[in-house]
Amino acid sequence: MNPTADRIVLGAAATAIVAYLIFPVIVVLAISFSAGNFLEFPPPGLSLRWYRAIAGDPEWVSAFMVTLKVGSLTALLATLLGVPAAFALVRYVVPAKALLSALILCALVTPPIVTAISTYLFFVPLGLNNSIVGLACAHAVSGMPFVVINTAASLRSADRNLERAAIIHGAHPLWAIIRITLPIISPGIIIGAILAFVHSAHELLIAMFVLGGVGKPVTVKIWSDVQATSDPTIAAASAILIGLAILTLGSVSTAQAVSRPLNG
């Protein structure tokens, strides 16, 4: 095979794989603009009626508000816990550092149903069930690894000599970290916080166990409506979550582009 044919075959294979991966997204987006009354693809016509239905439904508006509140608090808690953890793992000699890193990353690979059940059983005696704070605390556990990974990567690539120079010139070590190091690694922190927020917005099982009885996040609302109706409102809500994910990818790319000149 000549190089031109190789490129053609490779391009066709890559196109087929990408099309296979994004086809479900295309289906959901198309149905969300359907003028029909049921979930059908291709849609019989195009309309914004289902987005207007979400905007005019207090339950859907409440679900999105709950998702925003939980996601924002999750990002804040994950950042407050993840940044010091990243500093400890990168800058200091910590006993059993490899085990500690594995425990932090374990939240990403633990089966969601196991996490949901254990979180529910742990939260019941503490009275954290059916509360936004409780769900945010639960989501922060699985969101913190995103902050730790990105912050640690930024710390390893940052020039520590700038911090040392500030200390030599009389700055307190903590003040040098706050004024010098944190601004340099801020893109990594922002990326981790954004990913923690999106993870919270898309999570279902823990939300069902912890907050299913009071306010419903969007994912729980979608799941409950799937069992009761088949109109494209569900697709419209899913499309909004997909848009949030796409916006997140754009934000992460922007933060990475900003971090290159800072770390370079």
N, C-alpha and C positions, 0 to 999 in steps of 0.2 A: 504494500500500500504506500502511495506517495504522501508527502506531508500535507498536501491540499486535501486529499481524501480523509486523512486522519483528523484534520481540523473540522471537516464537515461532519464526520461521524461523532466526534466529541461534542460539537455544538448541538447536534440533533439529540444526543443522549442527555446533555445538560438541559436543553429546552423541555424534553419530555419529563424529566424529573421535576423541574420547577413547575411545569403545568400540573403534574400530579399532586404536588404539595399545595398549590394555591387554589386548585379547583374547588374544594369545599368552601373556601373563603369567597370565591366568585359566586357560588350558588347562594350563599347566605346574603351577600350584598344585593344580588339580583332580586331575590325574593323579598328583601326588605323594601324595595321600590315597587312591589307588585300592586296592580290595581284590582287583583282578585281578592276573594274572601278567604282563601285557604292557602296552605303552604304547597305551592306547586312550581315546578321549574321545567321549562322556562315560563316566566310570568306572562299572563295574558295581556298585560298592559303595564304602563309605568305610572306611578303616583306617589305622592308624599303623604298619603293619608295615614299611614301607620306611624310615621314620625310625629305627625300632628296628634294622633291618638295617644302616644306616649306623653307628649308635652301637656296634654289636657287631662291626663289621668293622675289624680293625687297619689295613687299607690305606686305608680312608676316613678313619679317625681320624688317621692319619699325614698324609694329604693335607691335611686341614684344619689340622693343626698346622704343616705346611710353609707353607701359605698365610698363617697368622697371623704366623709368624716373618718371612717375606719381606715381608709388608705392613707390619709394625711397623718393620722396619729401613728399608724404603723410605720410609715417612713421616718417620722420623728424619733420614735422609740428605737427603731433599728439603727438609726444613725448615732444616737446617743450611746448605744451599747456597742455598735460595730466599730466606730472610729477608735475608742480606747483599746478595744481588743486587737485591732490591726496594729496599733502602735506597740502594744505589748509583744505581739508575735514577731514583729519585724525588728524592733529596736532593742529588745531586752532578752536576757537569758531567762526563760521561763521553764520551770521543771515540767517534764513530760509535754514539751511544746508540740510534738507530733501528735500526741493523743488529744491535746486540746484543740488543735486544728481539725482533726478528724471529727471530734464531737461537734464543732461548730458547723462543719460541712455536712454532718449527718442529717441535719434538718432538710437538706435538699433531696436526699435519697430515701428517707423513711416513707413508707406507704401512707398516703393521706388518710386512709381509714383508720390506721393505727394511731396516727397523730390526733385525729378527731376524737376517737374514743378516749384516749388517755388524757387529752386536754379537758374533755367534758368531766371525766371522773375527778380530775385534779381541781377543776374550777368550782364544782358544786359545793364543797365545804367552805370555800373562800367567798362564795356569793358573787362570783364574777360571771356566771351564766346570764344570758339575756341582757347583756350590757355592751355598749359600744367599746368601752374601755377594755372589757374582757376579751372581746374578739380582736381588738388591736394588739393586745398583749400576746395573744395566741399567734397572730399573723407575724408579729415582730420576730418570733423565734425562727420562723422559716424565711423571713426577709433579711435578717441580720447577715447571713452568709454573703448575700450580694454586696452589702456594704463592706464587709471585711475583705472580700476578694479584691474589689476595685480599689479600696483605700490602700491595702497592702501593696498592690501593684504600683500605685502612684508613689507610695513612700519609697519603694525600692529604686524607682527611676529618678526621684528628686535628688537634687544636689544638697547634701547635708552640710557642706562647707558654708553655705549661706547662714544656716542656723548657728553654726559654731562661731562664725564671725560676729554675729550679733551678741552672743554670750561673751566673747572676748572683749567686746566694746562696752560691757557693763549691763547688758540686758539679762533679766532673770530667765532661766531656762524655760519655764512655763510661758512667760511672755514672748520669748523668741519663737516658741512653737506656735502660739496663737497668731502672732503678727507676721511671721516669716513662712513657717512650714504649712500651716493650714491653708493660706491662700494659694500656695503652689499646688497642693494636692486636692484643692476644692473640686476640680472637674471629676476626679475619681469618686469623691464623696457624693457629689450630685448624681452621678451615674448609678451608684449603689442605692441611693434613696429613691430614685425614679423607678428602678427595677423592683425595689421592695414595695412601692406603691402599686405598681401594675400586678405584681404577684398577689397582693391582697385583693385587688379588684377582680381578679379572675378566679380566686379560690372558692370552692363550693362546699366540700364536705365539712371542714372545720366550721364554716359559717352556719351550716345547717344544724350542727350539734350545739354550738355556743349561742347563736343569735337567732335561731330559726323560729323561736316562739314570740318574739316581739317585733322589732323592725327587721325587714328583710332586705339584705343587700341585693344588687341586681342579679347576681348568679342564682341566688335562692329563689328570687321572684321568677326568673326564667324557668327554672326547674319545676316549680309548682305550677306555672301556667302551661308548660308542655303537657302535663298530665290532665289538664282540664280543657284546653282549647287547641285549635290548629290554625288560628289566623296568623298573618305575617307580623303581628306586633312583636312576637318572639324574635323573628329574624331582624326586625328593626333594632331591638335592644341589643341583640348580638352584634349587629353591624356597628353600633356605637362603641361597644367594647373593642371591636376590631380596630376602629378608628383611633381609640385610645392607645392601643398597642403600636399602631403605625406612628402616631405622634410621639410615643415614647422612643421608638427607634430613631426618629429624627432628632429628638433631644439628646439621646445618647451619642449619636454621630457628631452633633454640634459640640457637645462637651469634650469628646475625644479630640476633635479638631482644635479646640481651644487649648487642650492640655499639651499638645505637641510642642508649640513654641515655648510654653512655660517650662517644660521639662527638657527642652532641647537646648 
